[in-house]
Amino acid sequence: MNLNLKDKVVIVTGGAAGIGRATVDAFTAEGARVVAWDVTTDPKIDVTNRDVVEAAANDVASKYGRIDVLVNNAGIVRDAQLVKWKDGGVASMMDDASFDAVINVNLKGVFVCTRAVVPHMIRGGGGVVLNASSIVGLYGNFGQTNYAATKAGVISFTKTWARELGKHNIRVNAVAPGFISTDMVKAMPEKIVDAMAQKTPLAKLGEPIDIANAYVWLASDAAKFVTGAVLSVDGGLVMGT
């Protein structure tokens, strides 16, 4: 199978660690020229800052002559119940700051980055936009009002942009990971990680490379007739089982 990714110019947001780092490595292994955008990289790229993102996109296009693939991977979590009720009263709520922070990075950041990159793709004759959704965007999740909303919103972005940008030979797809063995997950208590694995029909967590490989396939010529899709990479996870 010829993936035809050699020398393709790829931007990966949140590319410094976890799934983002695995995605950078996977595209690099296929011969792509990969640029990682992250708040920890030099220069620091804040995906919510329009001016910073547009300047960074212009820099990539100027250096390489085009942008072929954008992987919108950057994201954060700020978990809390909408309203936690205890002993007849409100014990806590999800505060505005936690809601706004997640919406800003996970939803607005995808919008800002895609808007900045798409004109370069159109000028170059096409491209691929890949968005990080989640199983919680499909099914919801306890304590994740903000995160689930963003991941559902990303699916709507994906389907809308696939309709709008197809005429420019730009494909737009999303990947919806299940429970993935990132450093954050590995730091959780063992019994919680084991419970996550047991909810998955394959009885194990996925690895970051599993998600990275999905991005590589969707960006490649092997998926040249796939757009507007949401690819679940979740070990067959059925929520609530």
ZADO-1210 file (C-alpha; in nm, 4 decimals, padded with zeros to 6 digits):
<atoms>
<atom x="00.0000" y="00.0000" z="00.0000" code="MET" pos="1"/>
<atom x="00.1501" y="00.3316" z="-00.1095" code="ASN" pos="2"/>
<atom x="00.0656" y="00.5944" z="00.1492" code="LEU" pos="3"/>
<atom x="00.2398" y="00.8654" z="-00.0555" code="ASN" pos="4"/>
<atom x="00.3340" y="01.0778" z="00.2453" code="LEU" pos="5"/>
<atom x="00.7012" y="01.1293" z="00.1640" code="LYS" pos="6"/>
<atom x="00.7891" y="01.5013" z="00.1769" code="ASP" pos="7"/>
<atom x="00.4303" y="01.5977" z="00.2632" code="LYS" pos="8"/>
<atom x="00.4195" y="01.8970" z="00.4991" code="VAL" pos="9"/>
<atom x="00.2324" y="01.8100" z="00.8180" code="VAL" pos="10"/>
<atom x="00.1388" y="02.0275" z="01.1159" code="ILE" pos="11"/>
<atom x="00.0485" y="01.8510" z="01.4421" code="VAL" pos="12"/>
<atom x="-00.0952" y="02.0648" z="01.7219" code="THR" pos="13"/>
<atom x="-00.0232" y="01.9485" z="02.0739" code="GLY" pos="14"/>
<atom x="00.2664" y="01.7625" z="01.9184" code="GLY" pos="15"/>
<atom x="00.5094" y="01.7662" z="02.2106" code="ALA" pos="16"/>
<atom x="00.3768" y="01.4698" z="02.4103" code="ALA" pos="17"/>
<atom x="00.1347" y="01.1790" z="02.4236" code="GLY" pos="18"/>
<atom x="-00.0732" y="01.1089" z="02.1151" code="ILE" pos="19"/>
<atom x="00.0633" y="01.4241" z="01.9522" code="GLY" pos="20"/>
<atom x="00.4240" y="01.3093" z="01.9913" code="ARG" pos="21"/>
<atom x="00.3376" y="00.9635" z="01.8586" code="ALA" pos="22"/>
<atom x="00.1678" y="01.1293" z="01.5611" code="THR" pos="23"/>
<atom x="00.4740" y="01.3418" z="01.4865" code="VAL" pos="24"/>
<atom x="00.6912" y="01.0299" z="01.4965" code="ASP" pos="25"/>
<atom x="00.4543" y="00.8258" z="01.2799" code="ALA" pos="26"/>
<atom x="00.4394" y="01.0859" z="01.0027" code="PHE" pos="27"/>
<atom x="00.8147" y="01.1364" z="01.0230" code="THR" pos="28"/>
<atom x="00.8647" y="00.7618" z="00.9795" code="ALA" pos="29"/>
<atom x="00.6691" y="00.7860" z="00.6526" code="GLU" pos="30"/>
<atom x="00.9067" y="01.0550" z="00.5250" code="GLY" pos="31"/>
<atom x="00.6818" y="01.3542" z="00.5902" code="ALA" pos="32"/>
<atom x="00.8165" y="01.6922" z="00.6971" code="ARG" pos="33"/>
<atom x="00.6479" y="01.7498" z="01.0305" code="VAL" pos="34"/>
<atom x="00.6041" y="02.0673" z="01.2352" code="VAL" pos="35"/>
<atom x="00.4841" y="02.0330" z="01.5952" code="ALA" pos="36"/>
<atom x="00.2830" y="02.3189" z="01.7421" code="TRP" pos="37"/>
<atom x="00.2573" y="02.3216" z="02.1206" code="ASP" pos="38"/>
<atom x="00.2606" y="02.5606" z="02.4146" code="VAL" pos="39"/>
<atom x="00.5860" y="02.3935" z="02.5231" code="THR" pos="40"/>
<atom x="00.7685" y="02.4176" z="02.1888" code="THR" pos="41"/>
<atom x="00.9983" y="02.6932" z="02.0688" code="ASP" pos="42"/>
<atom x="00.8395" y="02.9042" z="01.9389" code="PRO" pos="43"/>
<atom x="00.5427" y="02.8604" z="02.1694" code="LYS" pos="44"/>
<atom x="00.2212" y="02.8164" z="01.9722" code="ILE" pos="45"/>
<atom x="-00.1041" y="02.8913" z="02.1544" code="ASP" pos="46"/>
<atom x="-00.3759" y="02.7453" z="01.9302" code="VAL" pos="47"/>
<atom x="-00.6326" y="02.9900" z="02.0679" code="THR" pos="48"/>
<atom x="-00.4344" y="03.2963" z="01.9606" code="ASN" pos="49"/>
<atom x="-00.5331" y="03.3972" z="01.6088" code="ARG" pos="50"/>
<atom x="-00.2318" y="03.6185" z="01.5420" code="ASP" pos="51"/>
<atom x="00.0183" y="03.3594" z="01.6647" code="VAL" pos="52"/>
<atom x="-00.1437" y="03.0773" z="01.4686" code="VAL" pos="53"/>
<atom x="-00.1733" y="03.2722" z="01.1445" code="GLU" pos="54"/>
<atom x="00.1895" y="03.3816" z="01.1683" code="ALA" pos="55"/>
<atom x="00.2975" y="03.0217" z="01.2353" code="ALA" pos="56"/>
<atom x="00.0961" y="02.8923" z="00.9386" code="ALA" pos="57"/>
<atom x="00.2493" y="03.1574" z="00.7136" code="ASN" pos="58"/>
<atom x="00.5964" y="03.0596" z="00.8377" code="ASP" pos="59"/>
<atom x="00.5394" y="02.6911" z="00.7560" code="VAL" pos="60"/>
<atom x="00.4007" y="02.7714" z="00.4117" code="ALA" pos="61"/>
<atom x="00.6878" y="03.0093" z="00.3422" code="SER" pos="62"/>
<atom x="00.9521" y="02.7564" z="00.4515" code="LYS" pos="63"/>
<atom x="00.8125" y="02.4502" z="00.2746" code="TYR" pos="64"/>
<atom x="00.6051" y="02.6043" z="-00.0041" code="GLY" pos="65"/>
<atom x="00.2785" y="02.4425" z="00.1050" code="ARG" pos="66"/>
<atom x="00.0848" y="02.2746" z="00.3873" code="ILE" pos="67"/>
<atom x="-00.0549" y="01.9300" z="00.3099" code="ASP" pos="68"/>
<atom x="-00.1916" y="01.8000" z="00.6402" code="VAL" pos="69"/>
<atom x="-00.3184" y="01.9578" z="00.9621" code="LEU" pos="70"/>
<atom x="-00.3759" y="01.7334" z="01.2649" code="VAL" pos="71"/>
<atom x="-00.5791" y="01.9235" z="01.5248" code="ASN" pos="72"/>
<atom x="-00.4668" y="01.7196" z="01.8249" code="ASN" pos="73"/>
<atom x="-00.4200" y="01.9852" z="02.0985" code="ALA" pos="74"/>
<atom x="-00.6613" y="01.9541" z="02.3881" code="GLY" pos="75"/>
<atom x="-00.7054" y="01.9901" z="02.7645" code="ILE" pos="76"/>
<atom x="-00.9379" y="01.8568" z="03.0339" code="VAL" pos="77"/>
<atom x="-01.0899" y="02.0316" z="03.3365" code="ARG" pos="78"/>
<atom x="-01.3283" y="01.7734" z="03.4805" code="ASP" pos="79"/>
<atom x="-01.6108" y="01.8379" z="03.7277" code="ALA" pos="80"/>
<atom x="-01.9749" y="01.7491" z="03.7662" code="GLN" pos="81"/>
<atom x="-02.2227" y="02.0075" z="03.6400" code="LEU" pos="82"/>
<atom x="-02.3780" y="02.0108" z="03.9888" code="VAL" pos="83"/>
<atom x="-02.2611" y="01.7821" z="04.2688" code="LYS" pos="84"/>
<atom x="-02.5381" y="01.7413" z="04.5257" code="TRP" pos="85"/>
<atom x="-02.4577" y="01.6134" z="04.8728" code="LYS" pos="86"/>
<atom x="-02.6431" y="01.6095" z="05.2057" code="ASP" pos="87"/>
<atom x="-02.9337" y="01.8049" z="05.0664" code="GLY" pos="88"/>
<atom x="-02.7344" y="02.0855" z="04.9066" code="GLY" pos="89"/>
<atom x="-02.4902" y="02.1887" z="04.6376" code="VAL" pos="90"/>
<atom x="-02.1434" y="02.0621" z="04.7225" code="ALA" pos="91"/>
<atom x="-01.9755" y="02.1923" z="04.4057" code="SER" pos="92"/>
<atom x="-02.0341" y="02.2930" z="04.0442" code="MET" pos="93"/>
<atom x="-01.8348" y="02.3118" z="03.7239" code="MET" pos="94"/>
<atom x="-01.7096" y="02.6692" z="03.7308" code="ASP" pos="95"/>
<atom x="-01.7059" y="02.9111" z="03.4390" code="ASP" pos="96"/>
<atom x="-01.3262" y="02.9132" z="03.4165" code="ALA" pos="97"/>
<atom x="-01.3093" y="02.5354" z="03.3720" code="SER" pos="98"/>
<atom x="-01.5828" y="02.5415" z="03.1094" code="PHE" pos="99"/>
<atom x="-01.4342" y="02.8319" z="02.9161" code="ASP" pos="100"/>
<atom x="-01.0775" y="02.6979" z="02.9180" code="ALA" pos="101"/>
<atom x="-01.1757" y="02.3662" z="02.7603" code="VAL" pos="102"/>
<atom x="-01.4057" y="02.5269" z="02.5036" code="ILE" pos="103"/>
<atom x="-01.1310" y="02.7735" z="02.4140" code="ASN" pos="104"/>
<atom x="-00.8567" y="02.5157" z="02.3484" code="VAL" pos="105"/>
<atom x="-01.0516" y="02.2134" z="02.2275" code="ASN" pos="106"/>
<atom x="-01.3093" y="02.3859" z="02.0097" code="LEU" pos="107"/>
<atom x="-01.1975" y="02.7392" z="01.9296" code="LYS" pos="108"/>
<atom x="-00.8393" y="02.6175" z="01.8850" code="GLY" pos="109"/>
<atom x="-00.9482" y="02.3723" z="01.6151" code="VAL" pos="110"/>
<atom x="-01.1415" y="02.6518" z="01.4441" code="PHE" pos="111"/>
<atom x="-00.8531" y="02.9002" z="01.4622" code="VAL" pos="112"/>
<atom x="-00.5901" y="02.6560" z="01.3326" code="CYS" pos="113"/>
<atom x="-00.8039" y="02.5209" z="01.0500" code="THR" pos="114"/>
<atom x="-00.9074" y="02.8687" z="00.9367" code="ARG" pos="115"/>
<atom x="-00.5414" y="02.9730" z="00.9236" code="ALA" pos="116"/>
<atom x="-00.4195" y="02.6665" z="00.7336" code="VAL" pos="117"/>
<atom x="-00.6981" y="02.6077" z="00.4800" code="VAL" pos="118"/>
<atom x="-00.6110" y="02.9028" z="00.2513" code="PRO" pos="119"/>
<atom x="-00.2611" y="02.7572" z="00.2099" code="HIS" pos="120"/>
<atom x="-00.4122" y="02.4187" z="00.1252" code="MET" pos="121"/>
<atom x="-00.6432" y="02.5723" z="-00.1326" code="ILE" pos="122"/>
<atom x="-00.3545" y="02.7545" z="-00.2972" code="ARG" pos="123"/>
<atom x="-00.1593" y="02.4287" z="-00.3008" code="GLY" pos="124"/>
<atom x="-00.4360" y="02.2316" z="-00.4692" code="GLY" pos="125"/>
<atom x="-00.5716" y="02.0405" z="-00.1704" code="GLY" pos="126"/>
<atom x="-00.4930" y="01.8864" z="00.1637" code="GLY" pos="127"/>
<atom x="-00.6200" y="01.6923" z="00.4627" code="VAL" pos="128"/>
<atom x="-00.7551" y="01.8191" z="00.7954" code="VAL" pos="129"/>
<atom x="-00.7768" y="01.5669" z="01.0797" code="LEU" pos="130"/>
<atom x="-00.9563" y="01.6481" z="01.4034" code="ASN" pos="131"/>
<atom x="-00.9213" y="01.4829" z="01.7447" code="ALA" pos="132"/>
<atom x="-01.2645" y="01.3921" z="01.8737" code="SER" pos="133"/>
<atom x="-01.3294" y="01.1254" z="02.1395" code="SER" pos="134"/>
<atom x="-01.5713" y="00.8524" z="02.2317" code="ILE" pos="135"/>
<atom x="-01.7094" y="01.0985" z="02.4860" code="VAL" pos="136"/>
<atom x="-01.8100" y="01.3226" z="02.1966" code="GLY" pos="137"/>
<atom x="-02.0276" y="01.0369" z="02.0744" code="LEU" pos="138"/>
<atom x="-02.1628" y="00.9067" z="02.4063" code="TYR" pos="139"/>
<atom x="-02.1002" y="01.1719" z="02.6730" code="GLY" pos="140"/>
<atom x="-01.9149" y="01.1022" z="02.9972" code="ASN" pos="141"/>
<atom x="-01.9713" y="01.1613" z="03.3660" code="PHE" pos="142"/>
<atom x="-01.7950" y="01.4756" z="03.4881" code="GLY" pos="143"/>
<atom x="-01.7029" y="01.5989" z="03.1406" code="GLN" pos="144"/>
<atom x="-01.9737" y="01.8454" z="03.0353" code="THR" pos="145"/>
<atom x="-01.7145" y="02.0783" z="02.8829" code="ASN" pos="146"/>
<atom x="-01.4858" y="01.8170" z="02.7245" code="TYR" pos="147"/>
<atom x="-01.7700" y="01.6101" z="02.5775" code="ALA" pos="148"/>
<atom x="-01.9283" y="01.9222" z="02.4294" code="ALA" pos="149"/>
<atom x="-01.6045" y="02.0161" z="02.2529" code="THR" pos="150"/>
<atom x="-01.5522" y="01.6681" z="02.1151" code="LYS" pos="151"/>
<atom x="-01.9083" y="01.6589" z="01.9839" code="ALA" pos="152"/>
<atom x="-01.8533" y="02.0033" z="01.8348" code="GLY" pos="153"/>
<atom x="-01.5398" y="01.8824" z="01.6585" code="VAL" pos="154"/>
<atom x="-01.7491" y="01.6146" z="01.4875" code="ILE" pos="155"/>
<atom x="-01.9833" y="01.8859" z="01.3596" code="SER" pos="156"/>
<atom x="-01.6830" y="02.0879" z="01.2399" code="PHE" pos="157"/>
<atom x="-01.5603" y="01.7804" z="01.0551" code="THR" pos="158"/>
<atom x="-01.8842" y="01.7134" z="00.8730" code="LYS" pos="159"/>
<atom x="-01.9443" y="02.0801" z="00.7900" code="THR" pos="160"/>
<atom x="-01.5929" y="02.1415" z="00.6594" code="TRP" pos="161"/>
<atom x="-01.6002" y="01.8206" z="00.4557" code="ALA" pos="162"/>
<atom x="-01.9015" y="01.9662" z="00.2735" code="ARG" pos="163"/>
<atom x="-01.7492" y="02.3113" z="00.2314" code="GLU" pos="164"/>
<atom x="-01.3941" y="02.2171" z="00.1357" code="LEU" pos="165"/>
<atom x="-01.4387" y="01.9091" z="-00.0804" code="GLY" pos="166"/>
<atom x="-01.4550" y="02.1229" z="-00.3936" code="LYS" pos="167"/>
<atom x="-01.1025" y="02.2404" z="-00.3104" code="HIS" pos="168"/>
<atom x="-00.9750" y="01.8811" z="-00.2862" code="ASN" pos="169"/>
<atom x="-00.9491" y="01.9078" z="00.0922" code="ILE" pos="170"/>
<atom x="-01.0594" y="01.6046" z="00.2925" code="ARG" pos="171"/>
<atom x="-01.1699" y="01.6471" z="00.6548" code="VAL" pos="172"/>
<atom x="-01.2029" y="01.3573" z="00.8978" code="ASN" pos="173"/>
<atom x="-01.2061" y="01.2964" z="01.2721" code="ALA" pos="174"/>
<atom x="-01.0631" y="01.0260" z="01.4961" code="VAL" pos="175"/>
<atom x="-01.2467" y="00.9297" z="01.8153" code="ALA" pos="176"/>
<atom x="-01.0057" y="00.7558" z="02.0554" code="PRO" pos="177"/>
<atom x="-01.1197" y="00.5363" z="02.3416" code="GLY" pos="178"/>
<atom x="-00.9100" y="00.4734" z="02.6524" code="PHE" pos="179"/>
<atom x="-00.5473" y="00.5327" z="02.5537" code="ILE" pos="180"/>
<atom x="-00.2404" y="00.4577" z="02.7658" code="SER" pos="181"/>
<atom x="-00.0932" y="00.8071" z="02.7846" code="THR" pos="182"/>
<atom x="00.1315" y="00.9301" z="03.0661" code="ASP" pos="183"/>
<atom x="-00.1718" y="01.0924" z="03.2264" code="MET" pos="184"/>
<atom x="-00.3616" y="00.7635" z="03.2307" code="VAL" pos="185"/>
<atom x="-00.0575" y="00.5678" z="03.3524" code="LYS" pos="186"/>
<atom x="-00.0381" y="00.8006" z="03.6522" code="ALA" pos="187"/>
<atom x="-00.3874" y="00.6980" z="03.7660" code="MET" pos="188"/>
<atom x="-00.4399" y="00.4330" z="04.0349" code="PRO" pos="189"/>
<atom x="-00.3973" y="00.0818" z="03.8939" code="GLU" pos="190"/>
<atom x="-00.7520" y="-00.0242" z="03.9824" code="LYS" pos="191"/>
<atom x="-00.8958" y="00.2649" z="03.7807" code="ILE" pos="192"/>
<atom x="-00.6804" y="00.1816" z="03.4788" code="VAL" pos="193"/>
<atom x="-00.7814" y="-00.1846" z="03.5066" code="ASP" pos="194"/>
<atom x="-01.1478" y="-00.0837" z="03.5182" code="ALA" pos="195"/>
<atom x="-01.1027" y="00.1243" z="03.2037" code="MET" pos="196"/>
<atom x="-00.9472" y="-00.1741" z="03.0273" code="ALA" pos="197"/>
<atom x="-01.2270" y="-00.4045" z="03.1327" code="GLN" pos="198"/>
<atom x="-01.4876" y="-00.1722" z="02.9783" code="LYS" pos="199"/>
<atom x="-01.3219" y="-00.2359" z="02.6432" code="THR" pos="200"/>
<atom x="-01.4128" y="-00.5538" z="02.4511" code="PRO" pos="201"/>
<atom x="-01.0444" y="-00.6076" z="02.3672" code="LEU" pos="202"/>
<atom x="-00.9778" y="-00.5893" z="02.7439" code="ALA" pos="203"/>
<atom x="-00.6838" y="-00.3518" z="02.7142" code="LYS" pos="204"/>
<atom x="-00.6034" y="00.0146" z="02.6641" code="LEU" pos="205"/>
<atom x="-00.4920" y="00.1498" z="02.3315" code="GLY" pos="206"/>
<atom x="-00.1476" y="00.2968" z="02.2766" code="GLU" pos="207"/>
<atom x="-00.0749" y="00.6459" z="02.1376" code="PRO" pos="208"/>
<atom x="00.0639" y="00.4845" z="01.8220" code="ILE" pos="209"/>
<atom x="-00.2791" y="00.3299" z="01.7549" code="ASP" pos="210"/>
<atom x="-00.4251" y="00.6791" z="01.7186" code="ILE" pos="211"/>
<atom x="-00.1206" y="00.8063" z="01.5297" code="ALA" pos="212"/>
<atom x="-00.1538" y="00.5237" z="01.2776" code="ASN" pos="213"/>
<atom x="-00.5174" y="00.6169" z="01.2206" code="ALA" pos="214"/>
<atom x="-00.4147" y="00.9748" z="01.1449" code="TYR" pos="215"/>
<atom x="-00.1438" y="00.8551" z="00.9059" code="VAL" pos="216"/>
<atom x="-00.3874" y="00.6324" z="00.7177" code="TRP" pos="217"/>
<atom x="-00.6534" y="00.9038" z="00.6925" code="LEU" pos="218"/>
<atom x="-00.3950" y="01.1516" z="00.5634" code="ALA" pos="219"/>
<atom x="-00.2640" y="00.9097" z="00.3028" code="SER" pos="220"/>
<atom x="-00.3688" y="00.8273" z="-00.0513" code="ASP" pos="221"/>
<atom x="-00.5021" y="00.4975" z="00.0835" code="ALA" pos="222"/>
<atom x="-00.7943" y="00.7031" z="00.2227" code="ALA" pos="223"/>
<atom x="-00.8301" y="00.9390" z="-00.0737" code="LYS" pos="224"/>
<atom x="-01.2076" y="00.8817" z="-00.0982" code="PHE" pos="225"/>
<atom x="-01.2748" y="00.9195" z="00.2749" code="VAL" pos="226"/>
<atom x="-01.4079" y="01.2524" z="00.3999" code="THR" pos="227"/>
<atom x="-01.6576" y="01.3626" z="00.6619" code="GLY" pos="228"/>
<atom x="-01.5929" y="01.0415" z="00.8567" code="ALA" pos="229"/>
<atom x="-01.5471" y="00.9800" z="01.2274" code="VAL" pos="230"/>
<atom x="-01.3144" y="00.6854" z="01.2837" code="LEU" pos="231"/>
<atom x="-01.3525" y="00.5274" z="01.6286" code="SER" pos="232"/>
<atom x="-01.0253" y="00.3798" z="01.7556" code="VAL" pos="233"/>
<atom x="-01.1465" y="00.2427" z="02.0853" code="ASP" pos="234"/>
<atom x="-01.0975" y="-00.1333" z="02.1048" code="GLY" pos="235"/>
<atom x="-01.4692" y="-00.1799" z="02.0429" code="GLY" pos="236"/>
<atom x="-01.5654" y="00.0180" z="02.3493" code="LEU" pos="237"/>
<atom x="-01.9328" y="00.0174" z="02.4402" code="VAL" pos="238"/>
<atom x="-02.0102" y="00.2881" z="02.6928" code="MET" pos="239"/>
<atom x="-02.1682" y="00.1605" z="03.0120" code="GLY" pos="240"/>
<atom x="-02.0444" y="-00.1983" z="02.9787" code="THR" pos="241"/>
</atoms>
